C-alpha cells in the first residue's frame, strides 16, 4: 500500500495521539499537512536512491487533538517481497524548536536594545555638534545665519534619531514630520 501506514509502534501512537488500529492502512497525509504536502514529501522520498542515502527533513505533524509538533523525519529503506519499502522514523524536536525560538527572541531583544542605544548616542552627539555650531554663530556674527541653518539641520537629524530611540517598530512619517517642524 504505497504511502500508507503498515505498522506503527507505541511511541508513534503517543506522538500522534492515534492508536495503531486507526492508523493501519491510513494515509499519513492527515498527519503531515494534508494531501498536497504529503504528496510532495512522498515525491522527495521516492527520489532518494535505495542505496542507503540518508533522507532527513523537518516536518510538522498534526496530532489527533489538533496540536502541532515539529519533528525530524528520517527515512530508511528495506527490501521486501513487494520491492523497496520505506521505514519512517520521527523524532519530536518541538522542545528544541521552542528553545531555539526563545534564543532567537533574546538575540533580537538584545539587538534592538543595542540599536536603540546607538541611536540615542548619535542623537546626543548631533545635539552636541548643533550646540557647538550655535556657540560659534554667537562669536562670529558674520557667519551666524549660515551656522544657524546648519545647526538647525543637524538638530532636525538629531530629532529623527530621538524618535528612533522611542519607537520599537517603523517610524511613522507623521511623527517624523512633526519632530522636524518642531525643531525648525
N, C-alpha and C positions, 0 to 999 in steps of 0.2 A: 504494500500500500504506500505508494510514493507520497512523501510529505505528510505522513500520518504517524501518530504515536503507536508503537508496537508494544513497548514496555516502558514503565516509569518506576523509579524507586521511591521509597518513603520520603527521602529528602526533597525530591521534586514535588511530591504531594504537599508537603509542608510549605514549600516555597510558593507554590501556585494557589493553594487553598482548595484544589480539586483532588478527588481520590482517583486511584488508578483505574477503577472500573469506568468512571466517567470519561477519562482521557483515552482509554483503549480505542484505537481506530479513529480518533478525532484528529482534525487538522490543528496544528499549532497556531494557525492564523489568528484565532481569537485571543491568544496569549501574547502575541508579538506584533501588535499594531494593526491588525486587520489583514484581509486577504492580499491587498496590493503590497504592503510592506513585507508580508511573509513570502509572497511570490518573488519579490526582488531578492530577499535574503536566500531563498532556495536557489535562485539562479546563480548567485555568487558562490554558494556552497558547491553546486554542481560543477562549476568551473575549476574547483580545486582538484588537482590530479590525485589519483588513488595511491600514489607512491608514498604517501605519508606526509605530504606537505601540510604544514600547520595552517589551520584556519581559526583565527580568533577575532571576535568582533564584539563590540559593546552593543547591547540591545536593551530595550525597555520592555519589561514583562508586566502585563496587567493581571493581577491576582483576581480570584473569583469575587472578592469583596470590593473590587474596583481600585484598590491601592496599586500604585505602580512601583516597581522595583527596578533598579539598574543592575544589569547582570552582564557578565562576560561569558560569551558563548564560545565554547571550544568544540571543534568537530574532529572526530577521528573516523577512520574507515575500517570496515571489516568485510571480508569476503564471505558470501553466503550462497546458498543454492539459487537464490534469486539473482545474484550478482553482487554488486557493491552496495553496502548499506552504511549509513552514517550513524555514528553514535554521538549524540549531542550531550555535552556536559555544561551545566550552568553554574557559575559562581556568583553569588549575590555580592555585589560591590556597592550596594546602596549606602552603607555606612562610610565607605571610603569616599564616595561622591559627596556626601554631606560634609565630611571633614575637609575635602578639597574646596568645596564651595565656601565654607566658613573661612578657610585660609585665604582664599581669593578676596572675600569681603574685607578681611582685616587688611590685606595689602592695599585694596582700593581706598579704604578709610585712611590708612597712613599716607598714601599718595595724595589724597585730597587735602589732608592736613598740611603736608609739605608745600603743596601748590598754593594754598591759602596763605601760608607763612611767607612764601616768596613774593606773592602779590602784595602783601602787607609791607614788606621791606622795600619793594620797588616804589610803592606809593609814598612811603616815608622819605625815601631818597629823592624822589621827584619833588616832593614838597620842600625839601631842604634846598634843592637847586633853585626852585622858583623863589624861595625866600632870599637866597644869596643874590639872585638877579635883581630883586626888588631893592635890596640894600645898595647894590651898585648903581641902580637907577636914581636913588636919592643922592648919592655922591657925585654922579655925573649927569646933571640936568640936560646936557646937550644930547644924551643918548637915552633919556628917560622913556620917551614914547616907544622906541624900538625894544628896549629891555623889558618894559612893562608888557608889551604884546607877547614877547617870547615867554615871559614868566607866567602870563595867563594861559598860554597854550600848554605849557608844562603842567600847570595846576589842573587844567582840564584832563590831561592824560592821567595825572595822579588820582583824580576823581574816579576815572574808569577803573583803575586798579583798586581803589577803595570799594567800589561796587563789587568787583570780582571777589574780594575777601568775604563780603557778606553773603553773596549768592552761592548756593550749593550747585545749582544746575546752570542752565544757559542764562545769559544776561538779557533781560528784556530791553528792547530798543527804546521804549518809552522811559525806562529808568535811566538809561544811558543819556538820552537827550535832556532829561530834567537835570541831571548832575552837571552836564557840560554847560547848560544855560545858566545854572545857578553859580557856576564858577566864573562866568563872564560878567 
